[in-house]
Amino acid sequence: MKAVKKKRKSILLRIAVFALAVYLVGSLVNLQLDISASQKKLDSVNEQIREQTLKNEDLSALLDSGEDPEYIERMAREMGYVYPDEQVIVAVNGN
């Protein structure tokens, strides 16, 4: 009788240990997937930060060059201004 109870306890213990192991492995896999997704988000945010930093540097350079005559002339030409004696030729065919 004791041998049967001991076998039953042994089987129940093995089942419990196996269930715990399956649960732990599942939890580890889930955590690894979460870490991977978070790493991708972090990489994306770091890329956005890098791009924004470059844009900020460009804007700072533009602000610093606001007194530059070449910059002022280029901006005026982009806005359509011309010198008084200058003739503007527009290519109709788009070239």
ZANU-582655 format. One record per atom (N, C-alpha, C, O, CB): x, z, y. Coordinates in steps of 0.001 Angstrom, whole numbers, plus 524288, in hexadecimal, padded with zeros to 5 digits. Atoms other than C-alpha are relative to their C-alpha. Glycine has a CB too. Layout:
XZY ...
This chain:
8032A800007FB65 800008000080000 8036080000804EA 802387FD46808B4 7FC61804A47FFF6 7FC8D7FFBF7FB87 80B0B8035F80946 802EB7FADB800C9 803FE7F9598053A 803D9804777FF5B 7FD44804FA7FFAD 811F67F69A80636 7FC957FBEF802AF 7FE8E7F8BB805AE 8019B7FE1C7FA8A 8039E803B47FD98 805C77EEEA80A43 7FF8E8011A805D7 7FF8B7FD76808FB 7FA918004A7FD5E 800507FE907FA82 804A77F67C8171A 8050B7FE8D802DD 804EB7FCC780755 7FEE5805DE80090 7FB04801407FD9C 813137F48D819BD 800807FA1A800C6 802897F860804C7 80484802157FCA5 7FFDD805AA7FF84 811E17E5DA81736 7FC6F7FE3F80473 7FDCB7FACC80784 7FE5F7FD627FAD2 803C48016B7FBFF 805ED7E52581FF3 8024A8013480570 801D77FE0980907 7FAC1802F87FF25 7FD917FE927FB0D 80D167EC5B82AE5 804767FC4E80149 8052D7FAD6805CF 801F9805A37FFD3 7FBA0803877FF3F 818E67E3A282904 7FE0D7FAA0801E0 800577F84A80567 803297FF767FAE1 80236805127FE74 8108C7D74A82A12 7FDCA8005380584 7FE947FCC4808A8 7FBB17FE407FC1F 8022C7FF5A7FABF 809677DC838360C 8045F8006780410 803EB7FE478085B 7FC7B804E58003C 7FB9A7FF847FC75 8165B7E01A83C4A 8027F7FAA6800F9 803C77F9578056B 8040D803DA7FDCD 7FDC08053E7FF6D 81BC97D278839C1 7FC837FC8380360 7FE6E7F99A806AF 800D37FD7B7FA9A 803A68031D7FCE1 80F857CC3083F63 80047801A1805B8 8003C7FE5080934 7FA5E800987FDEC 7FFB57FE0E7FAA4 8105F7D4DE84B70 805147FE41802A2 8050B7FCA68072A 7FF96805FF80012 7FAF8801A57FDD8 81ECC7D1CA84D67 7FFFA7FA238010C 801F27F86180511 80480801707FC41 8005C805A97FF50 81C347C34084B8D 7FCA07FEAA804C1 7FE047FB44807DB 7FDBE7FD6B7FB0B 8036E800F87FB89 810F27C3A485552 802C58015A8051F 802407FE88808FC 7FAEA803307FF79 7FD0F7FE7A7FB5D 8198C7CAC385F1B 804287FBF080147 804F17FA9A805D5 80286805617FF37 7FBF6803F67FF2C 8245E7C0CC85D3F 7FDA57FAF980234 7FFD87F89A805C4 802E37FEDA7FADD 802A4804B67FE09 81AE27B57285F49 7FE6B800C9805B6 7FF127FD47808F0 7FB1D7FEB17FC9B 8018C7FED87FAA2 815AE7BBFB86B93 804AF7FFD5803AC 8045C7FD9C807ED 7FD5B805598004A 7FB507FFF07FCBA 823647BE37870E7 8022C7FA85800D9 803C87F9338052F 8042D803777FD8D 7FE0F8055B7FF79 827917B03486E32 7FC6D7FCF2803AC 7FE4D7FA06806FF 800587FD457FA93 803A6802A17FC7A 81B3D7AB2E874CF 800BA801B1805A1 800867FE7880931 7FA708010A7FE53 7FF1A7FE017FAB6 81DB47B3D688086 805087FDC08024D 805287FC4E806E2 80040806027FFF5 7FB108022B7FE22 82BC87AF1E88191 7FF797FA3E80172 801977F87F80565 8043B800AC7FBDE 800D48058D7FED9 827987A0E2880F3 7FCEC7FF6E80513 7FE377FC2680858 7FD167FD437FB6F 8032B800347FB40 81D467A34D88B6F 8034480161804CA 802D37FED6808D9 7FB4F803B87FF8D 7FC9F7FE877FBA3 827267AA1D89424 803EC7FBB280148 8050F7FAB7805DA 802E2805117FEC0 7FC468043E7FF1A 830D779F0889255 7FD587FB7C802D6 7FFB07F91A8064B 8025E7FE197FAC9 802E5804237FD56 8266F7952D8966A 7FF068017B805BB 7FF7A7FE3080934 7FAC37FEEF7FD2D 800CB7FE2E7FAA3 8235679D648A277 805077FFA18032C 804F17FE09807B5 7FDFE805A180003 7FAF2800507FD53 831C379E2A8A5F0 801477FA568014D 803217F92C80595 804618026A7FC9C 7FEEB8058A7FF21 8332678F788A473 7FCB37FDD98047E 7FEB47FB06807D4 7FEF87FCDD7FAFF 80369801D17FBCB 8276978CD08AD41 801B8802438053D 801B37FF8780932 7FA4A8017F7FEE0 7FE397FD887FB25 82C627967C8B761 8051D7FD8F801DD 805EC7FCF980691 800B3805EE7FF38 7FB0A802817FE95 839DB790248B719 7FEFD7FAB180280 801947F9448064B 8038D7FF627FB27 80154805137FDB4 833C1782D18B9CB 7FDDC800B680583 7FF377FDBC80909 7FBFD7FD197FC8F 802147FEEF7FAC7 82C37788818C54C 8046480183803B5 804837FFC38082F 7FBDB8045D7FFCA 7FB977FE577FCCC 8389A78EE78CA61 803627FB558018A 805097FAEB80609 8034A804117FD13 7FCF0804A87FED6 84013782148C962 7FD3B7FCA98041F 7FFBA7FA9A807AE 800F57FCCC7FAFC 803078030C7FC42 8352C77B2E8D0BE 800448026B8056F 801037FFA68094B 7FA527FF907FE38 7FFC37FD517FAF0 83512785608DB8C 8057D7FF9380250 8060B7FECF80707 7FE6B805D07FF6A 7FAA68008A7FE0B 843EB784E48DCA0 800F47FA8580225 803AB7F9E280610 803F48013A7FBA6 7FF84805677FE1D 843227760B8DE1A 7FD347FF698053F 7FF377FCD8808C8 7FDBB7FC167FBF0 802D9800397FB0D 838E3777928E8D1 80312802BE8044F 80334800E8808C0 7FA8E8027E7FF6A 7FCCF7FD2C7FC2B 841977817B8EFAA 804997FC9E801BB 805D77FC5E8065F 801FD8053D7FDB1 7FB91803607FEB9 84D1B778288EEF9 7FE4F7FB8E80395 800F67FA5F8076A 802797FDCC7FB00 801F08044A7FCC4 8450476CEE8F487 7FE9A801F480576 7FFD47FF6580958 7FB377FD697FD6D 801817FDEC7FAEB 83F93775748FF61 804CD8018780332 804D6800DC807F5 7FC62804B77FF54 7FB2F7FEAC7FD43 84D2E77A50902C9 802827FB228025B 8046B7FB42806C4 803D6802B97FC4B 7FDE0804E77FDF5 851CD76C3890433 7FCCF7FE14804A6 7FF027FC4380885 8001F7FBD07FBB5 80357801A17FBA5 846167690E90CD5 801118035E804D0 80153801628092F 7FA2B800577FE75 7FEE57FC7B7FBAA 848E07750991525 805347FEAE802A0 805A87FED380769 8000D805A57FE17 7FAF18017C7FDD5 85707770F3916C1 7FF8E7FAFE80330 801EA7FA8B8075A 804067FF507FBA3 800D5804DB7FD1D 852B47634C91ADE 7FD3F8010B8052E 7FEB57FEE180938 7FCD27FC237FCB7 802D37FEC37FB30 84926768E4924B8 80379802F0803DC 8032C8020C80893 7FB218033C7FEC4 7FC597FD3C7FC8C 853857720B92A0F 803CE7FC2C8028D 8050D7FCA88072B 80309804357FCEE 7FC79803F97FDD9 85CA87667D92BBE 7FD347FCCB8042A 7FF8A7FB6C80823 802147FC647FBA2 802F8802F07FC13 851E575F23932F2 7FF5180332804FD 7FFBC801218094F 7FAA17FE697FDD1 8008E7FCB17FB66 84F9C76AA093BE7 80515800628030B 8051780060807DA 7FE2D8056B7FE6C 7FAE97FF9F7FD7C 85E0C76BB993EA6 8017D7FAED802C2 8044A7FB05806AA 804258016C7FC02 7FE998050A7FDBC 85F1275D2F941A7 7FBFF7FE2D8040A 7FC027F9978057C 8008B7FBEC7FBB6 8040B801687FC38 853AF75D5694B4A 8022C7FE2380534 7FF7B7FB46807FA 7FC7E80492800EA 7FD918018B7FB15 85CE675B62956CF 8035E7FB1B7FF65 805697F91980342 8034B804768021E 7FCB1804808010E 864297501895076 7FD587FB0680204 7F8EC7F9EE80077 8012D7FF8E7FA12 8026A804C77FDE6 861A57434B957FC 7FEA67FBF97FBCC 7FAB27F9457FC3A 8039F7FD88803F4 80127803B380435 8625573B2894B9C 7FB078018D7FD1F 7F7E17FE387FBAD 804997FFAF7FC27 804BA7FE128029F 857F9743A094550 7FB347FEF18035F 7F72B7FD3F80160 80078805EC7FED1 80464800E17FC78 84F31742A795136 7FE8F7FA3A80013 7F9F17F8E47FFF9 80150801EA8058F 8010B8059E80006 8509B733D595171 7FD797FE4C7FAE6 7F9C87FB387FAE7 8050C7FCF2800E4 802428017880516 84DC7732A0942FF 7FA4D801BE7FF95 7F6FC7FED07FDB3 803388026A7FB80 8055E7FE0C80038 8419873B169441D 7FC737FCC680396 7F7FE7FBA180231 7FFD0805D78018F 80317803317FC69 83CE87333894FD8 7FEDD7FAA97FD9C 7FA817F8B07FE10 802DC7FF5C80540 800DE8051D8027E 83EBE7267394875 7FC06800747FB84 7F8CB7FCF87FACA 805407FDBF7FDEA 803C77FF3C8043C 8373A72BE693CC9 7FA798009C80225 7F6AD7FF507FF7F 8017A804CC7FCBA 805237FF4A7FD9B 82C1F72F2E94618 7FE337FB12802D5 7F9DE7FAEE804EA 8001D80498803CC 80196804F97FDB7 82BFF7214094B4F 801FA7FF0780580 8009B7FB08807CC 7FA487FFAD80006 7FDEB800C37FAC6 8332C722EC9583E 804867FC227FFE0 807717FBD87FC11 801C58053A80259 7FBCB803CB7FF86 83C707184195CE4 80243800728057D 7FFEB802D8808EF 7FE087FA537FEDC 7FDAD800427FACE 8459C7161A9685A 7FCDA7FC2A80357 7FA457F8B580137 805DE7FE547FFB1 80332803627FC9F 83F6F70F6E97447 8012F7FA2B7FF65 7FD937F7017FFB2 800C98018A805A0 7FEAA805918005B 846CE702879727D 800887FE277FA55 8028E7F9E77F95B 805157FEF1802F0 7FF5F801468058F 846397027B963A5 7FB227FD387FDF1 7F6BC7FE977FF4F 80112805037FCC6 80457802C480279 83DE56F8FA95BC5 7FFD88019E7FA3C 803DA801AB7F794 800987F9E180099 800AA7FE588055E 838666FD9094EC3 7FDC07FB637FCF1 7F9E37F9047FE8C 7FC63804EF7FF9F 801D58042E8035C 836BC6F38E94400 7FE03802737FB03 800C9805677F86B 804607FBEF7FEE0 802627FDCF804B2 82D7E6F6F1938FC 7FF7F7FBB87FBF9 7FD3E7F79F7FD17 7FA9A8027B80133 8006C803D380442 82E9C6EFAF92C0F 7FA8F8004F7FDB7 7F8F3804747FBE1 80435800F87FBB2 8055B8001C801D8 820F46EB9792800 7FFB97FFEA7FA12 7FC06801FC7F7CD 7FD2D7FB518023A 8003180077805B7 8244C6E8B4919D8 8017A805077FD3C 8015B805287F86E 803917FBAF7FE36 7FEE77FAF080264 8283B6F6D991767 8059F800CA7FE6A 806E3804E87FC46 7FCAB800B47FB63 7FA797FF6680164 836D56F4829155D 802F1802928042C 807A780363803A7 802757FAE67FED1 
